[in-house]
């Protein structure tokens, strides 16, 4: 069962589908992709849930930056440049 943050994030990504379906689709579409294998571990439902929760927090913060929210980045400051697939 997905948490409320993951449900919000999934509904922002695909409002036409149920959030649970979006979470399963994202997980199983990317599960065997070589880009997501980290140290021999593939993507899990919990990974997708955590990512969608963080995405929901980020979207809420960017929607109304003047509104005070409890969102705090986990690692403030400069971050390394992410490695993304060439097709992005």
ZIJO-V865346 format. One record per residue. N is the residue number from 1. RES is the residue in three letters. PSI is psi as a letter, one per 20 degrees, with the letter a starting at -180 (NA if undefined). BURIAL is # if it has 16 or more other C-alpha atoms within 10 Angstrom, else .. D_LAST is the distance of its C-alpha to the last C-alpha in Angstrom with 1 decimal. Layout:
N;RES;PSI;BURIAL;D_LAST / N;RES;PSI;BURIAL;D_LAST
//
This chain:
1;UNK;p;.;29.8 / 2;UNK;q;#;27.0 / 3;UNK;r;.;28.0 / 4;UNK;h;.;28.1 / 5;UNK;g;#;25.1 / 6;UNK;h;#;22.9 / 7;UNK;g;#;24.4 / 8;UNK;g;#;23.7 / 9;UNK;g;#;20.0 / 10;UNK;h;#;19.7 / 11;UNK;h;#;21.6 / 12;UNK;h;.;19.4 / 13;UNK;g;.;16.3 / 14;UNK;n;.;18.4 / 15;UNK;i;.;21.8 / 16;UNK;i;.;23.1 / 17;UNK;r;.;23.2 / 18;UNK;q;.;25.3 / 19;UNK;h;#;23.5 / 20;UNK;h;.;24.7 / 21;UNK;h;.;23.2 / 22;UNK;g;#;19.7 / 23;UNK;g;#;20.2 / 24;UNK;g;.;21.4 / 25;UNK;g;.;18.8 / 26;UNK;g;#;16.0 / 27;UNK;g;#;18.1 / 28;UNK;h;.;19.2 / 29;UNK;h;.;15.9 / 30;UNK;i;#;14.4 / 31;UNK;g;#;17.8 / 32;UNK;j;.;18.0 / 33;UNK;p;.;14.5 / 34;UNK;h;.;15.1 / 35;UNK;h;.;12.3 / 36;UNK;i;.;14.3 / 37;UNK;o;.;17.7 / 38;UNK;o;.;19.3 / 39;UNK;l;.;22.7 / 40;UNK;j;.;23.5 / 41;UNK;p;.;22.6 / 42;UNK;r;#;20.2 / 43;UNK;p;#;18.8 / 44;UNK;r;.;21.7 / 45;UNK;h;#;22.5 / 46;UNK;h;.;23.6 / 47;UNK;g;.;20.3 / 48;UNK;g;#;18.6 / 49;UNK;g;#;21.6 / 50;UNK;g;#;21.4 / 51;UNK;g;#;17.8 / 52;UNK;h;#;18.5 / 53;UNK;g;#;21.7 / 54;UNK;h;#;20.1 / 55;UNK;g;#;17.5 / 56;UNK;h;#;20.7 / 57;UNK;g;#;22.5 / 58;UNK;g;.;19.8 / 59;UNK;g;.;19.7 / 60;UNK;h;#;23.5 / 61;UNK;g;#;23.8 / 62;UNK;h;.;21.6 / 63;UNK;g;.;23.4 / 64;UNK;n;.;26.7 / 65;UNK;h;.;26.6 / 66;UNK;i;.;30.4 / 67;UNK;p;.;31.2 / 68;UNK;p;.;32.1 / 69;UNK;r;.;30.2 / 70;UNK;j;.;30.5 / 71;UNK;p;.;26.9 / 72;UNK;p;.;26.7 / 73;UNK;q;.;23.8 / 74;UNK;h;.;24.4 / 75;UNK;n;.;23.9 / 76;UNK;q;.;24.7 / 77;UNK;a;.;24.4 / 78;UNK;p;.;22.0 / 79;UNK;q;.;19.3 / 80;UNK;q;.;17.6 / 81;UNK;p;.;14.2 / 82;UNK;q;.;11.8 / 83;UNK;o;.;10.3 / 84;UNK;q;.;6.8 / 85;UNK;q;.;5.7 / 86;UNK;h;.;5.5 / 87;UNK;i;.;3.8 / 88;UNK;NA;.;0.0
//
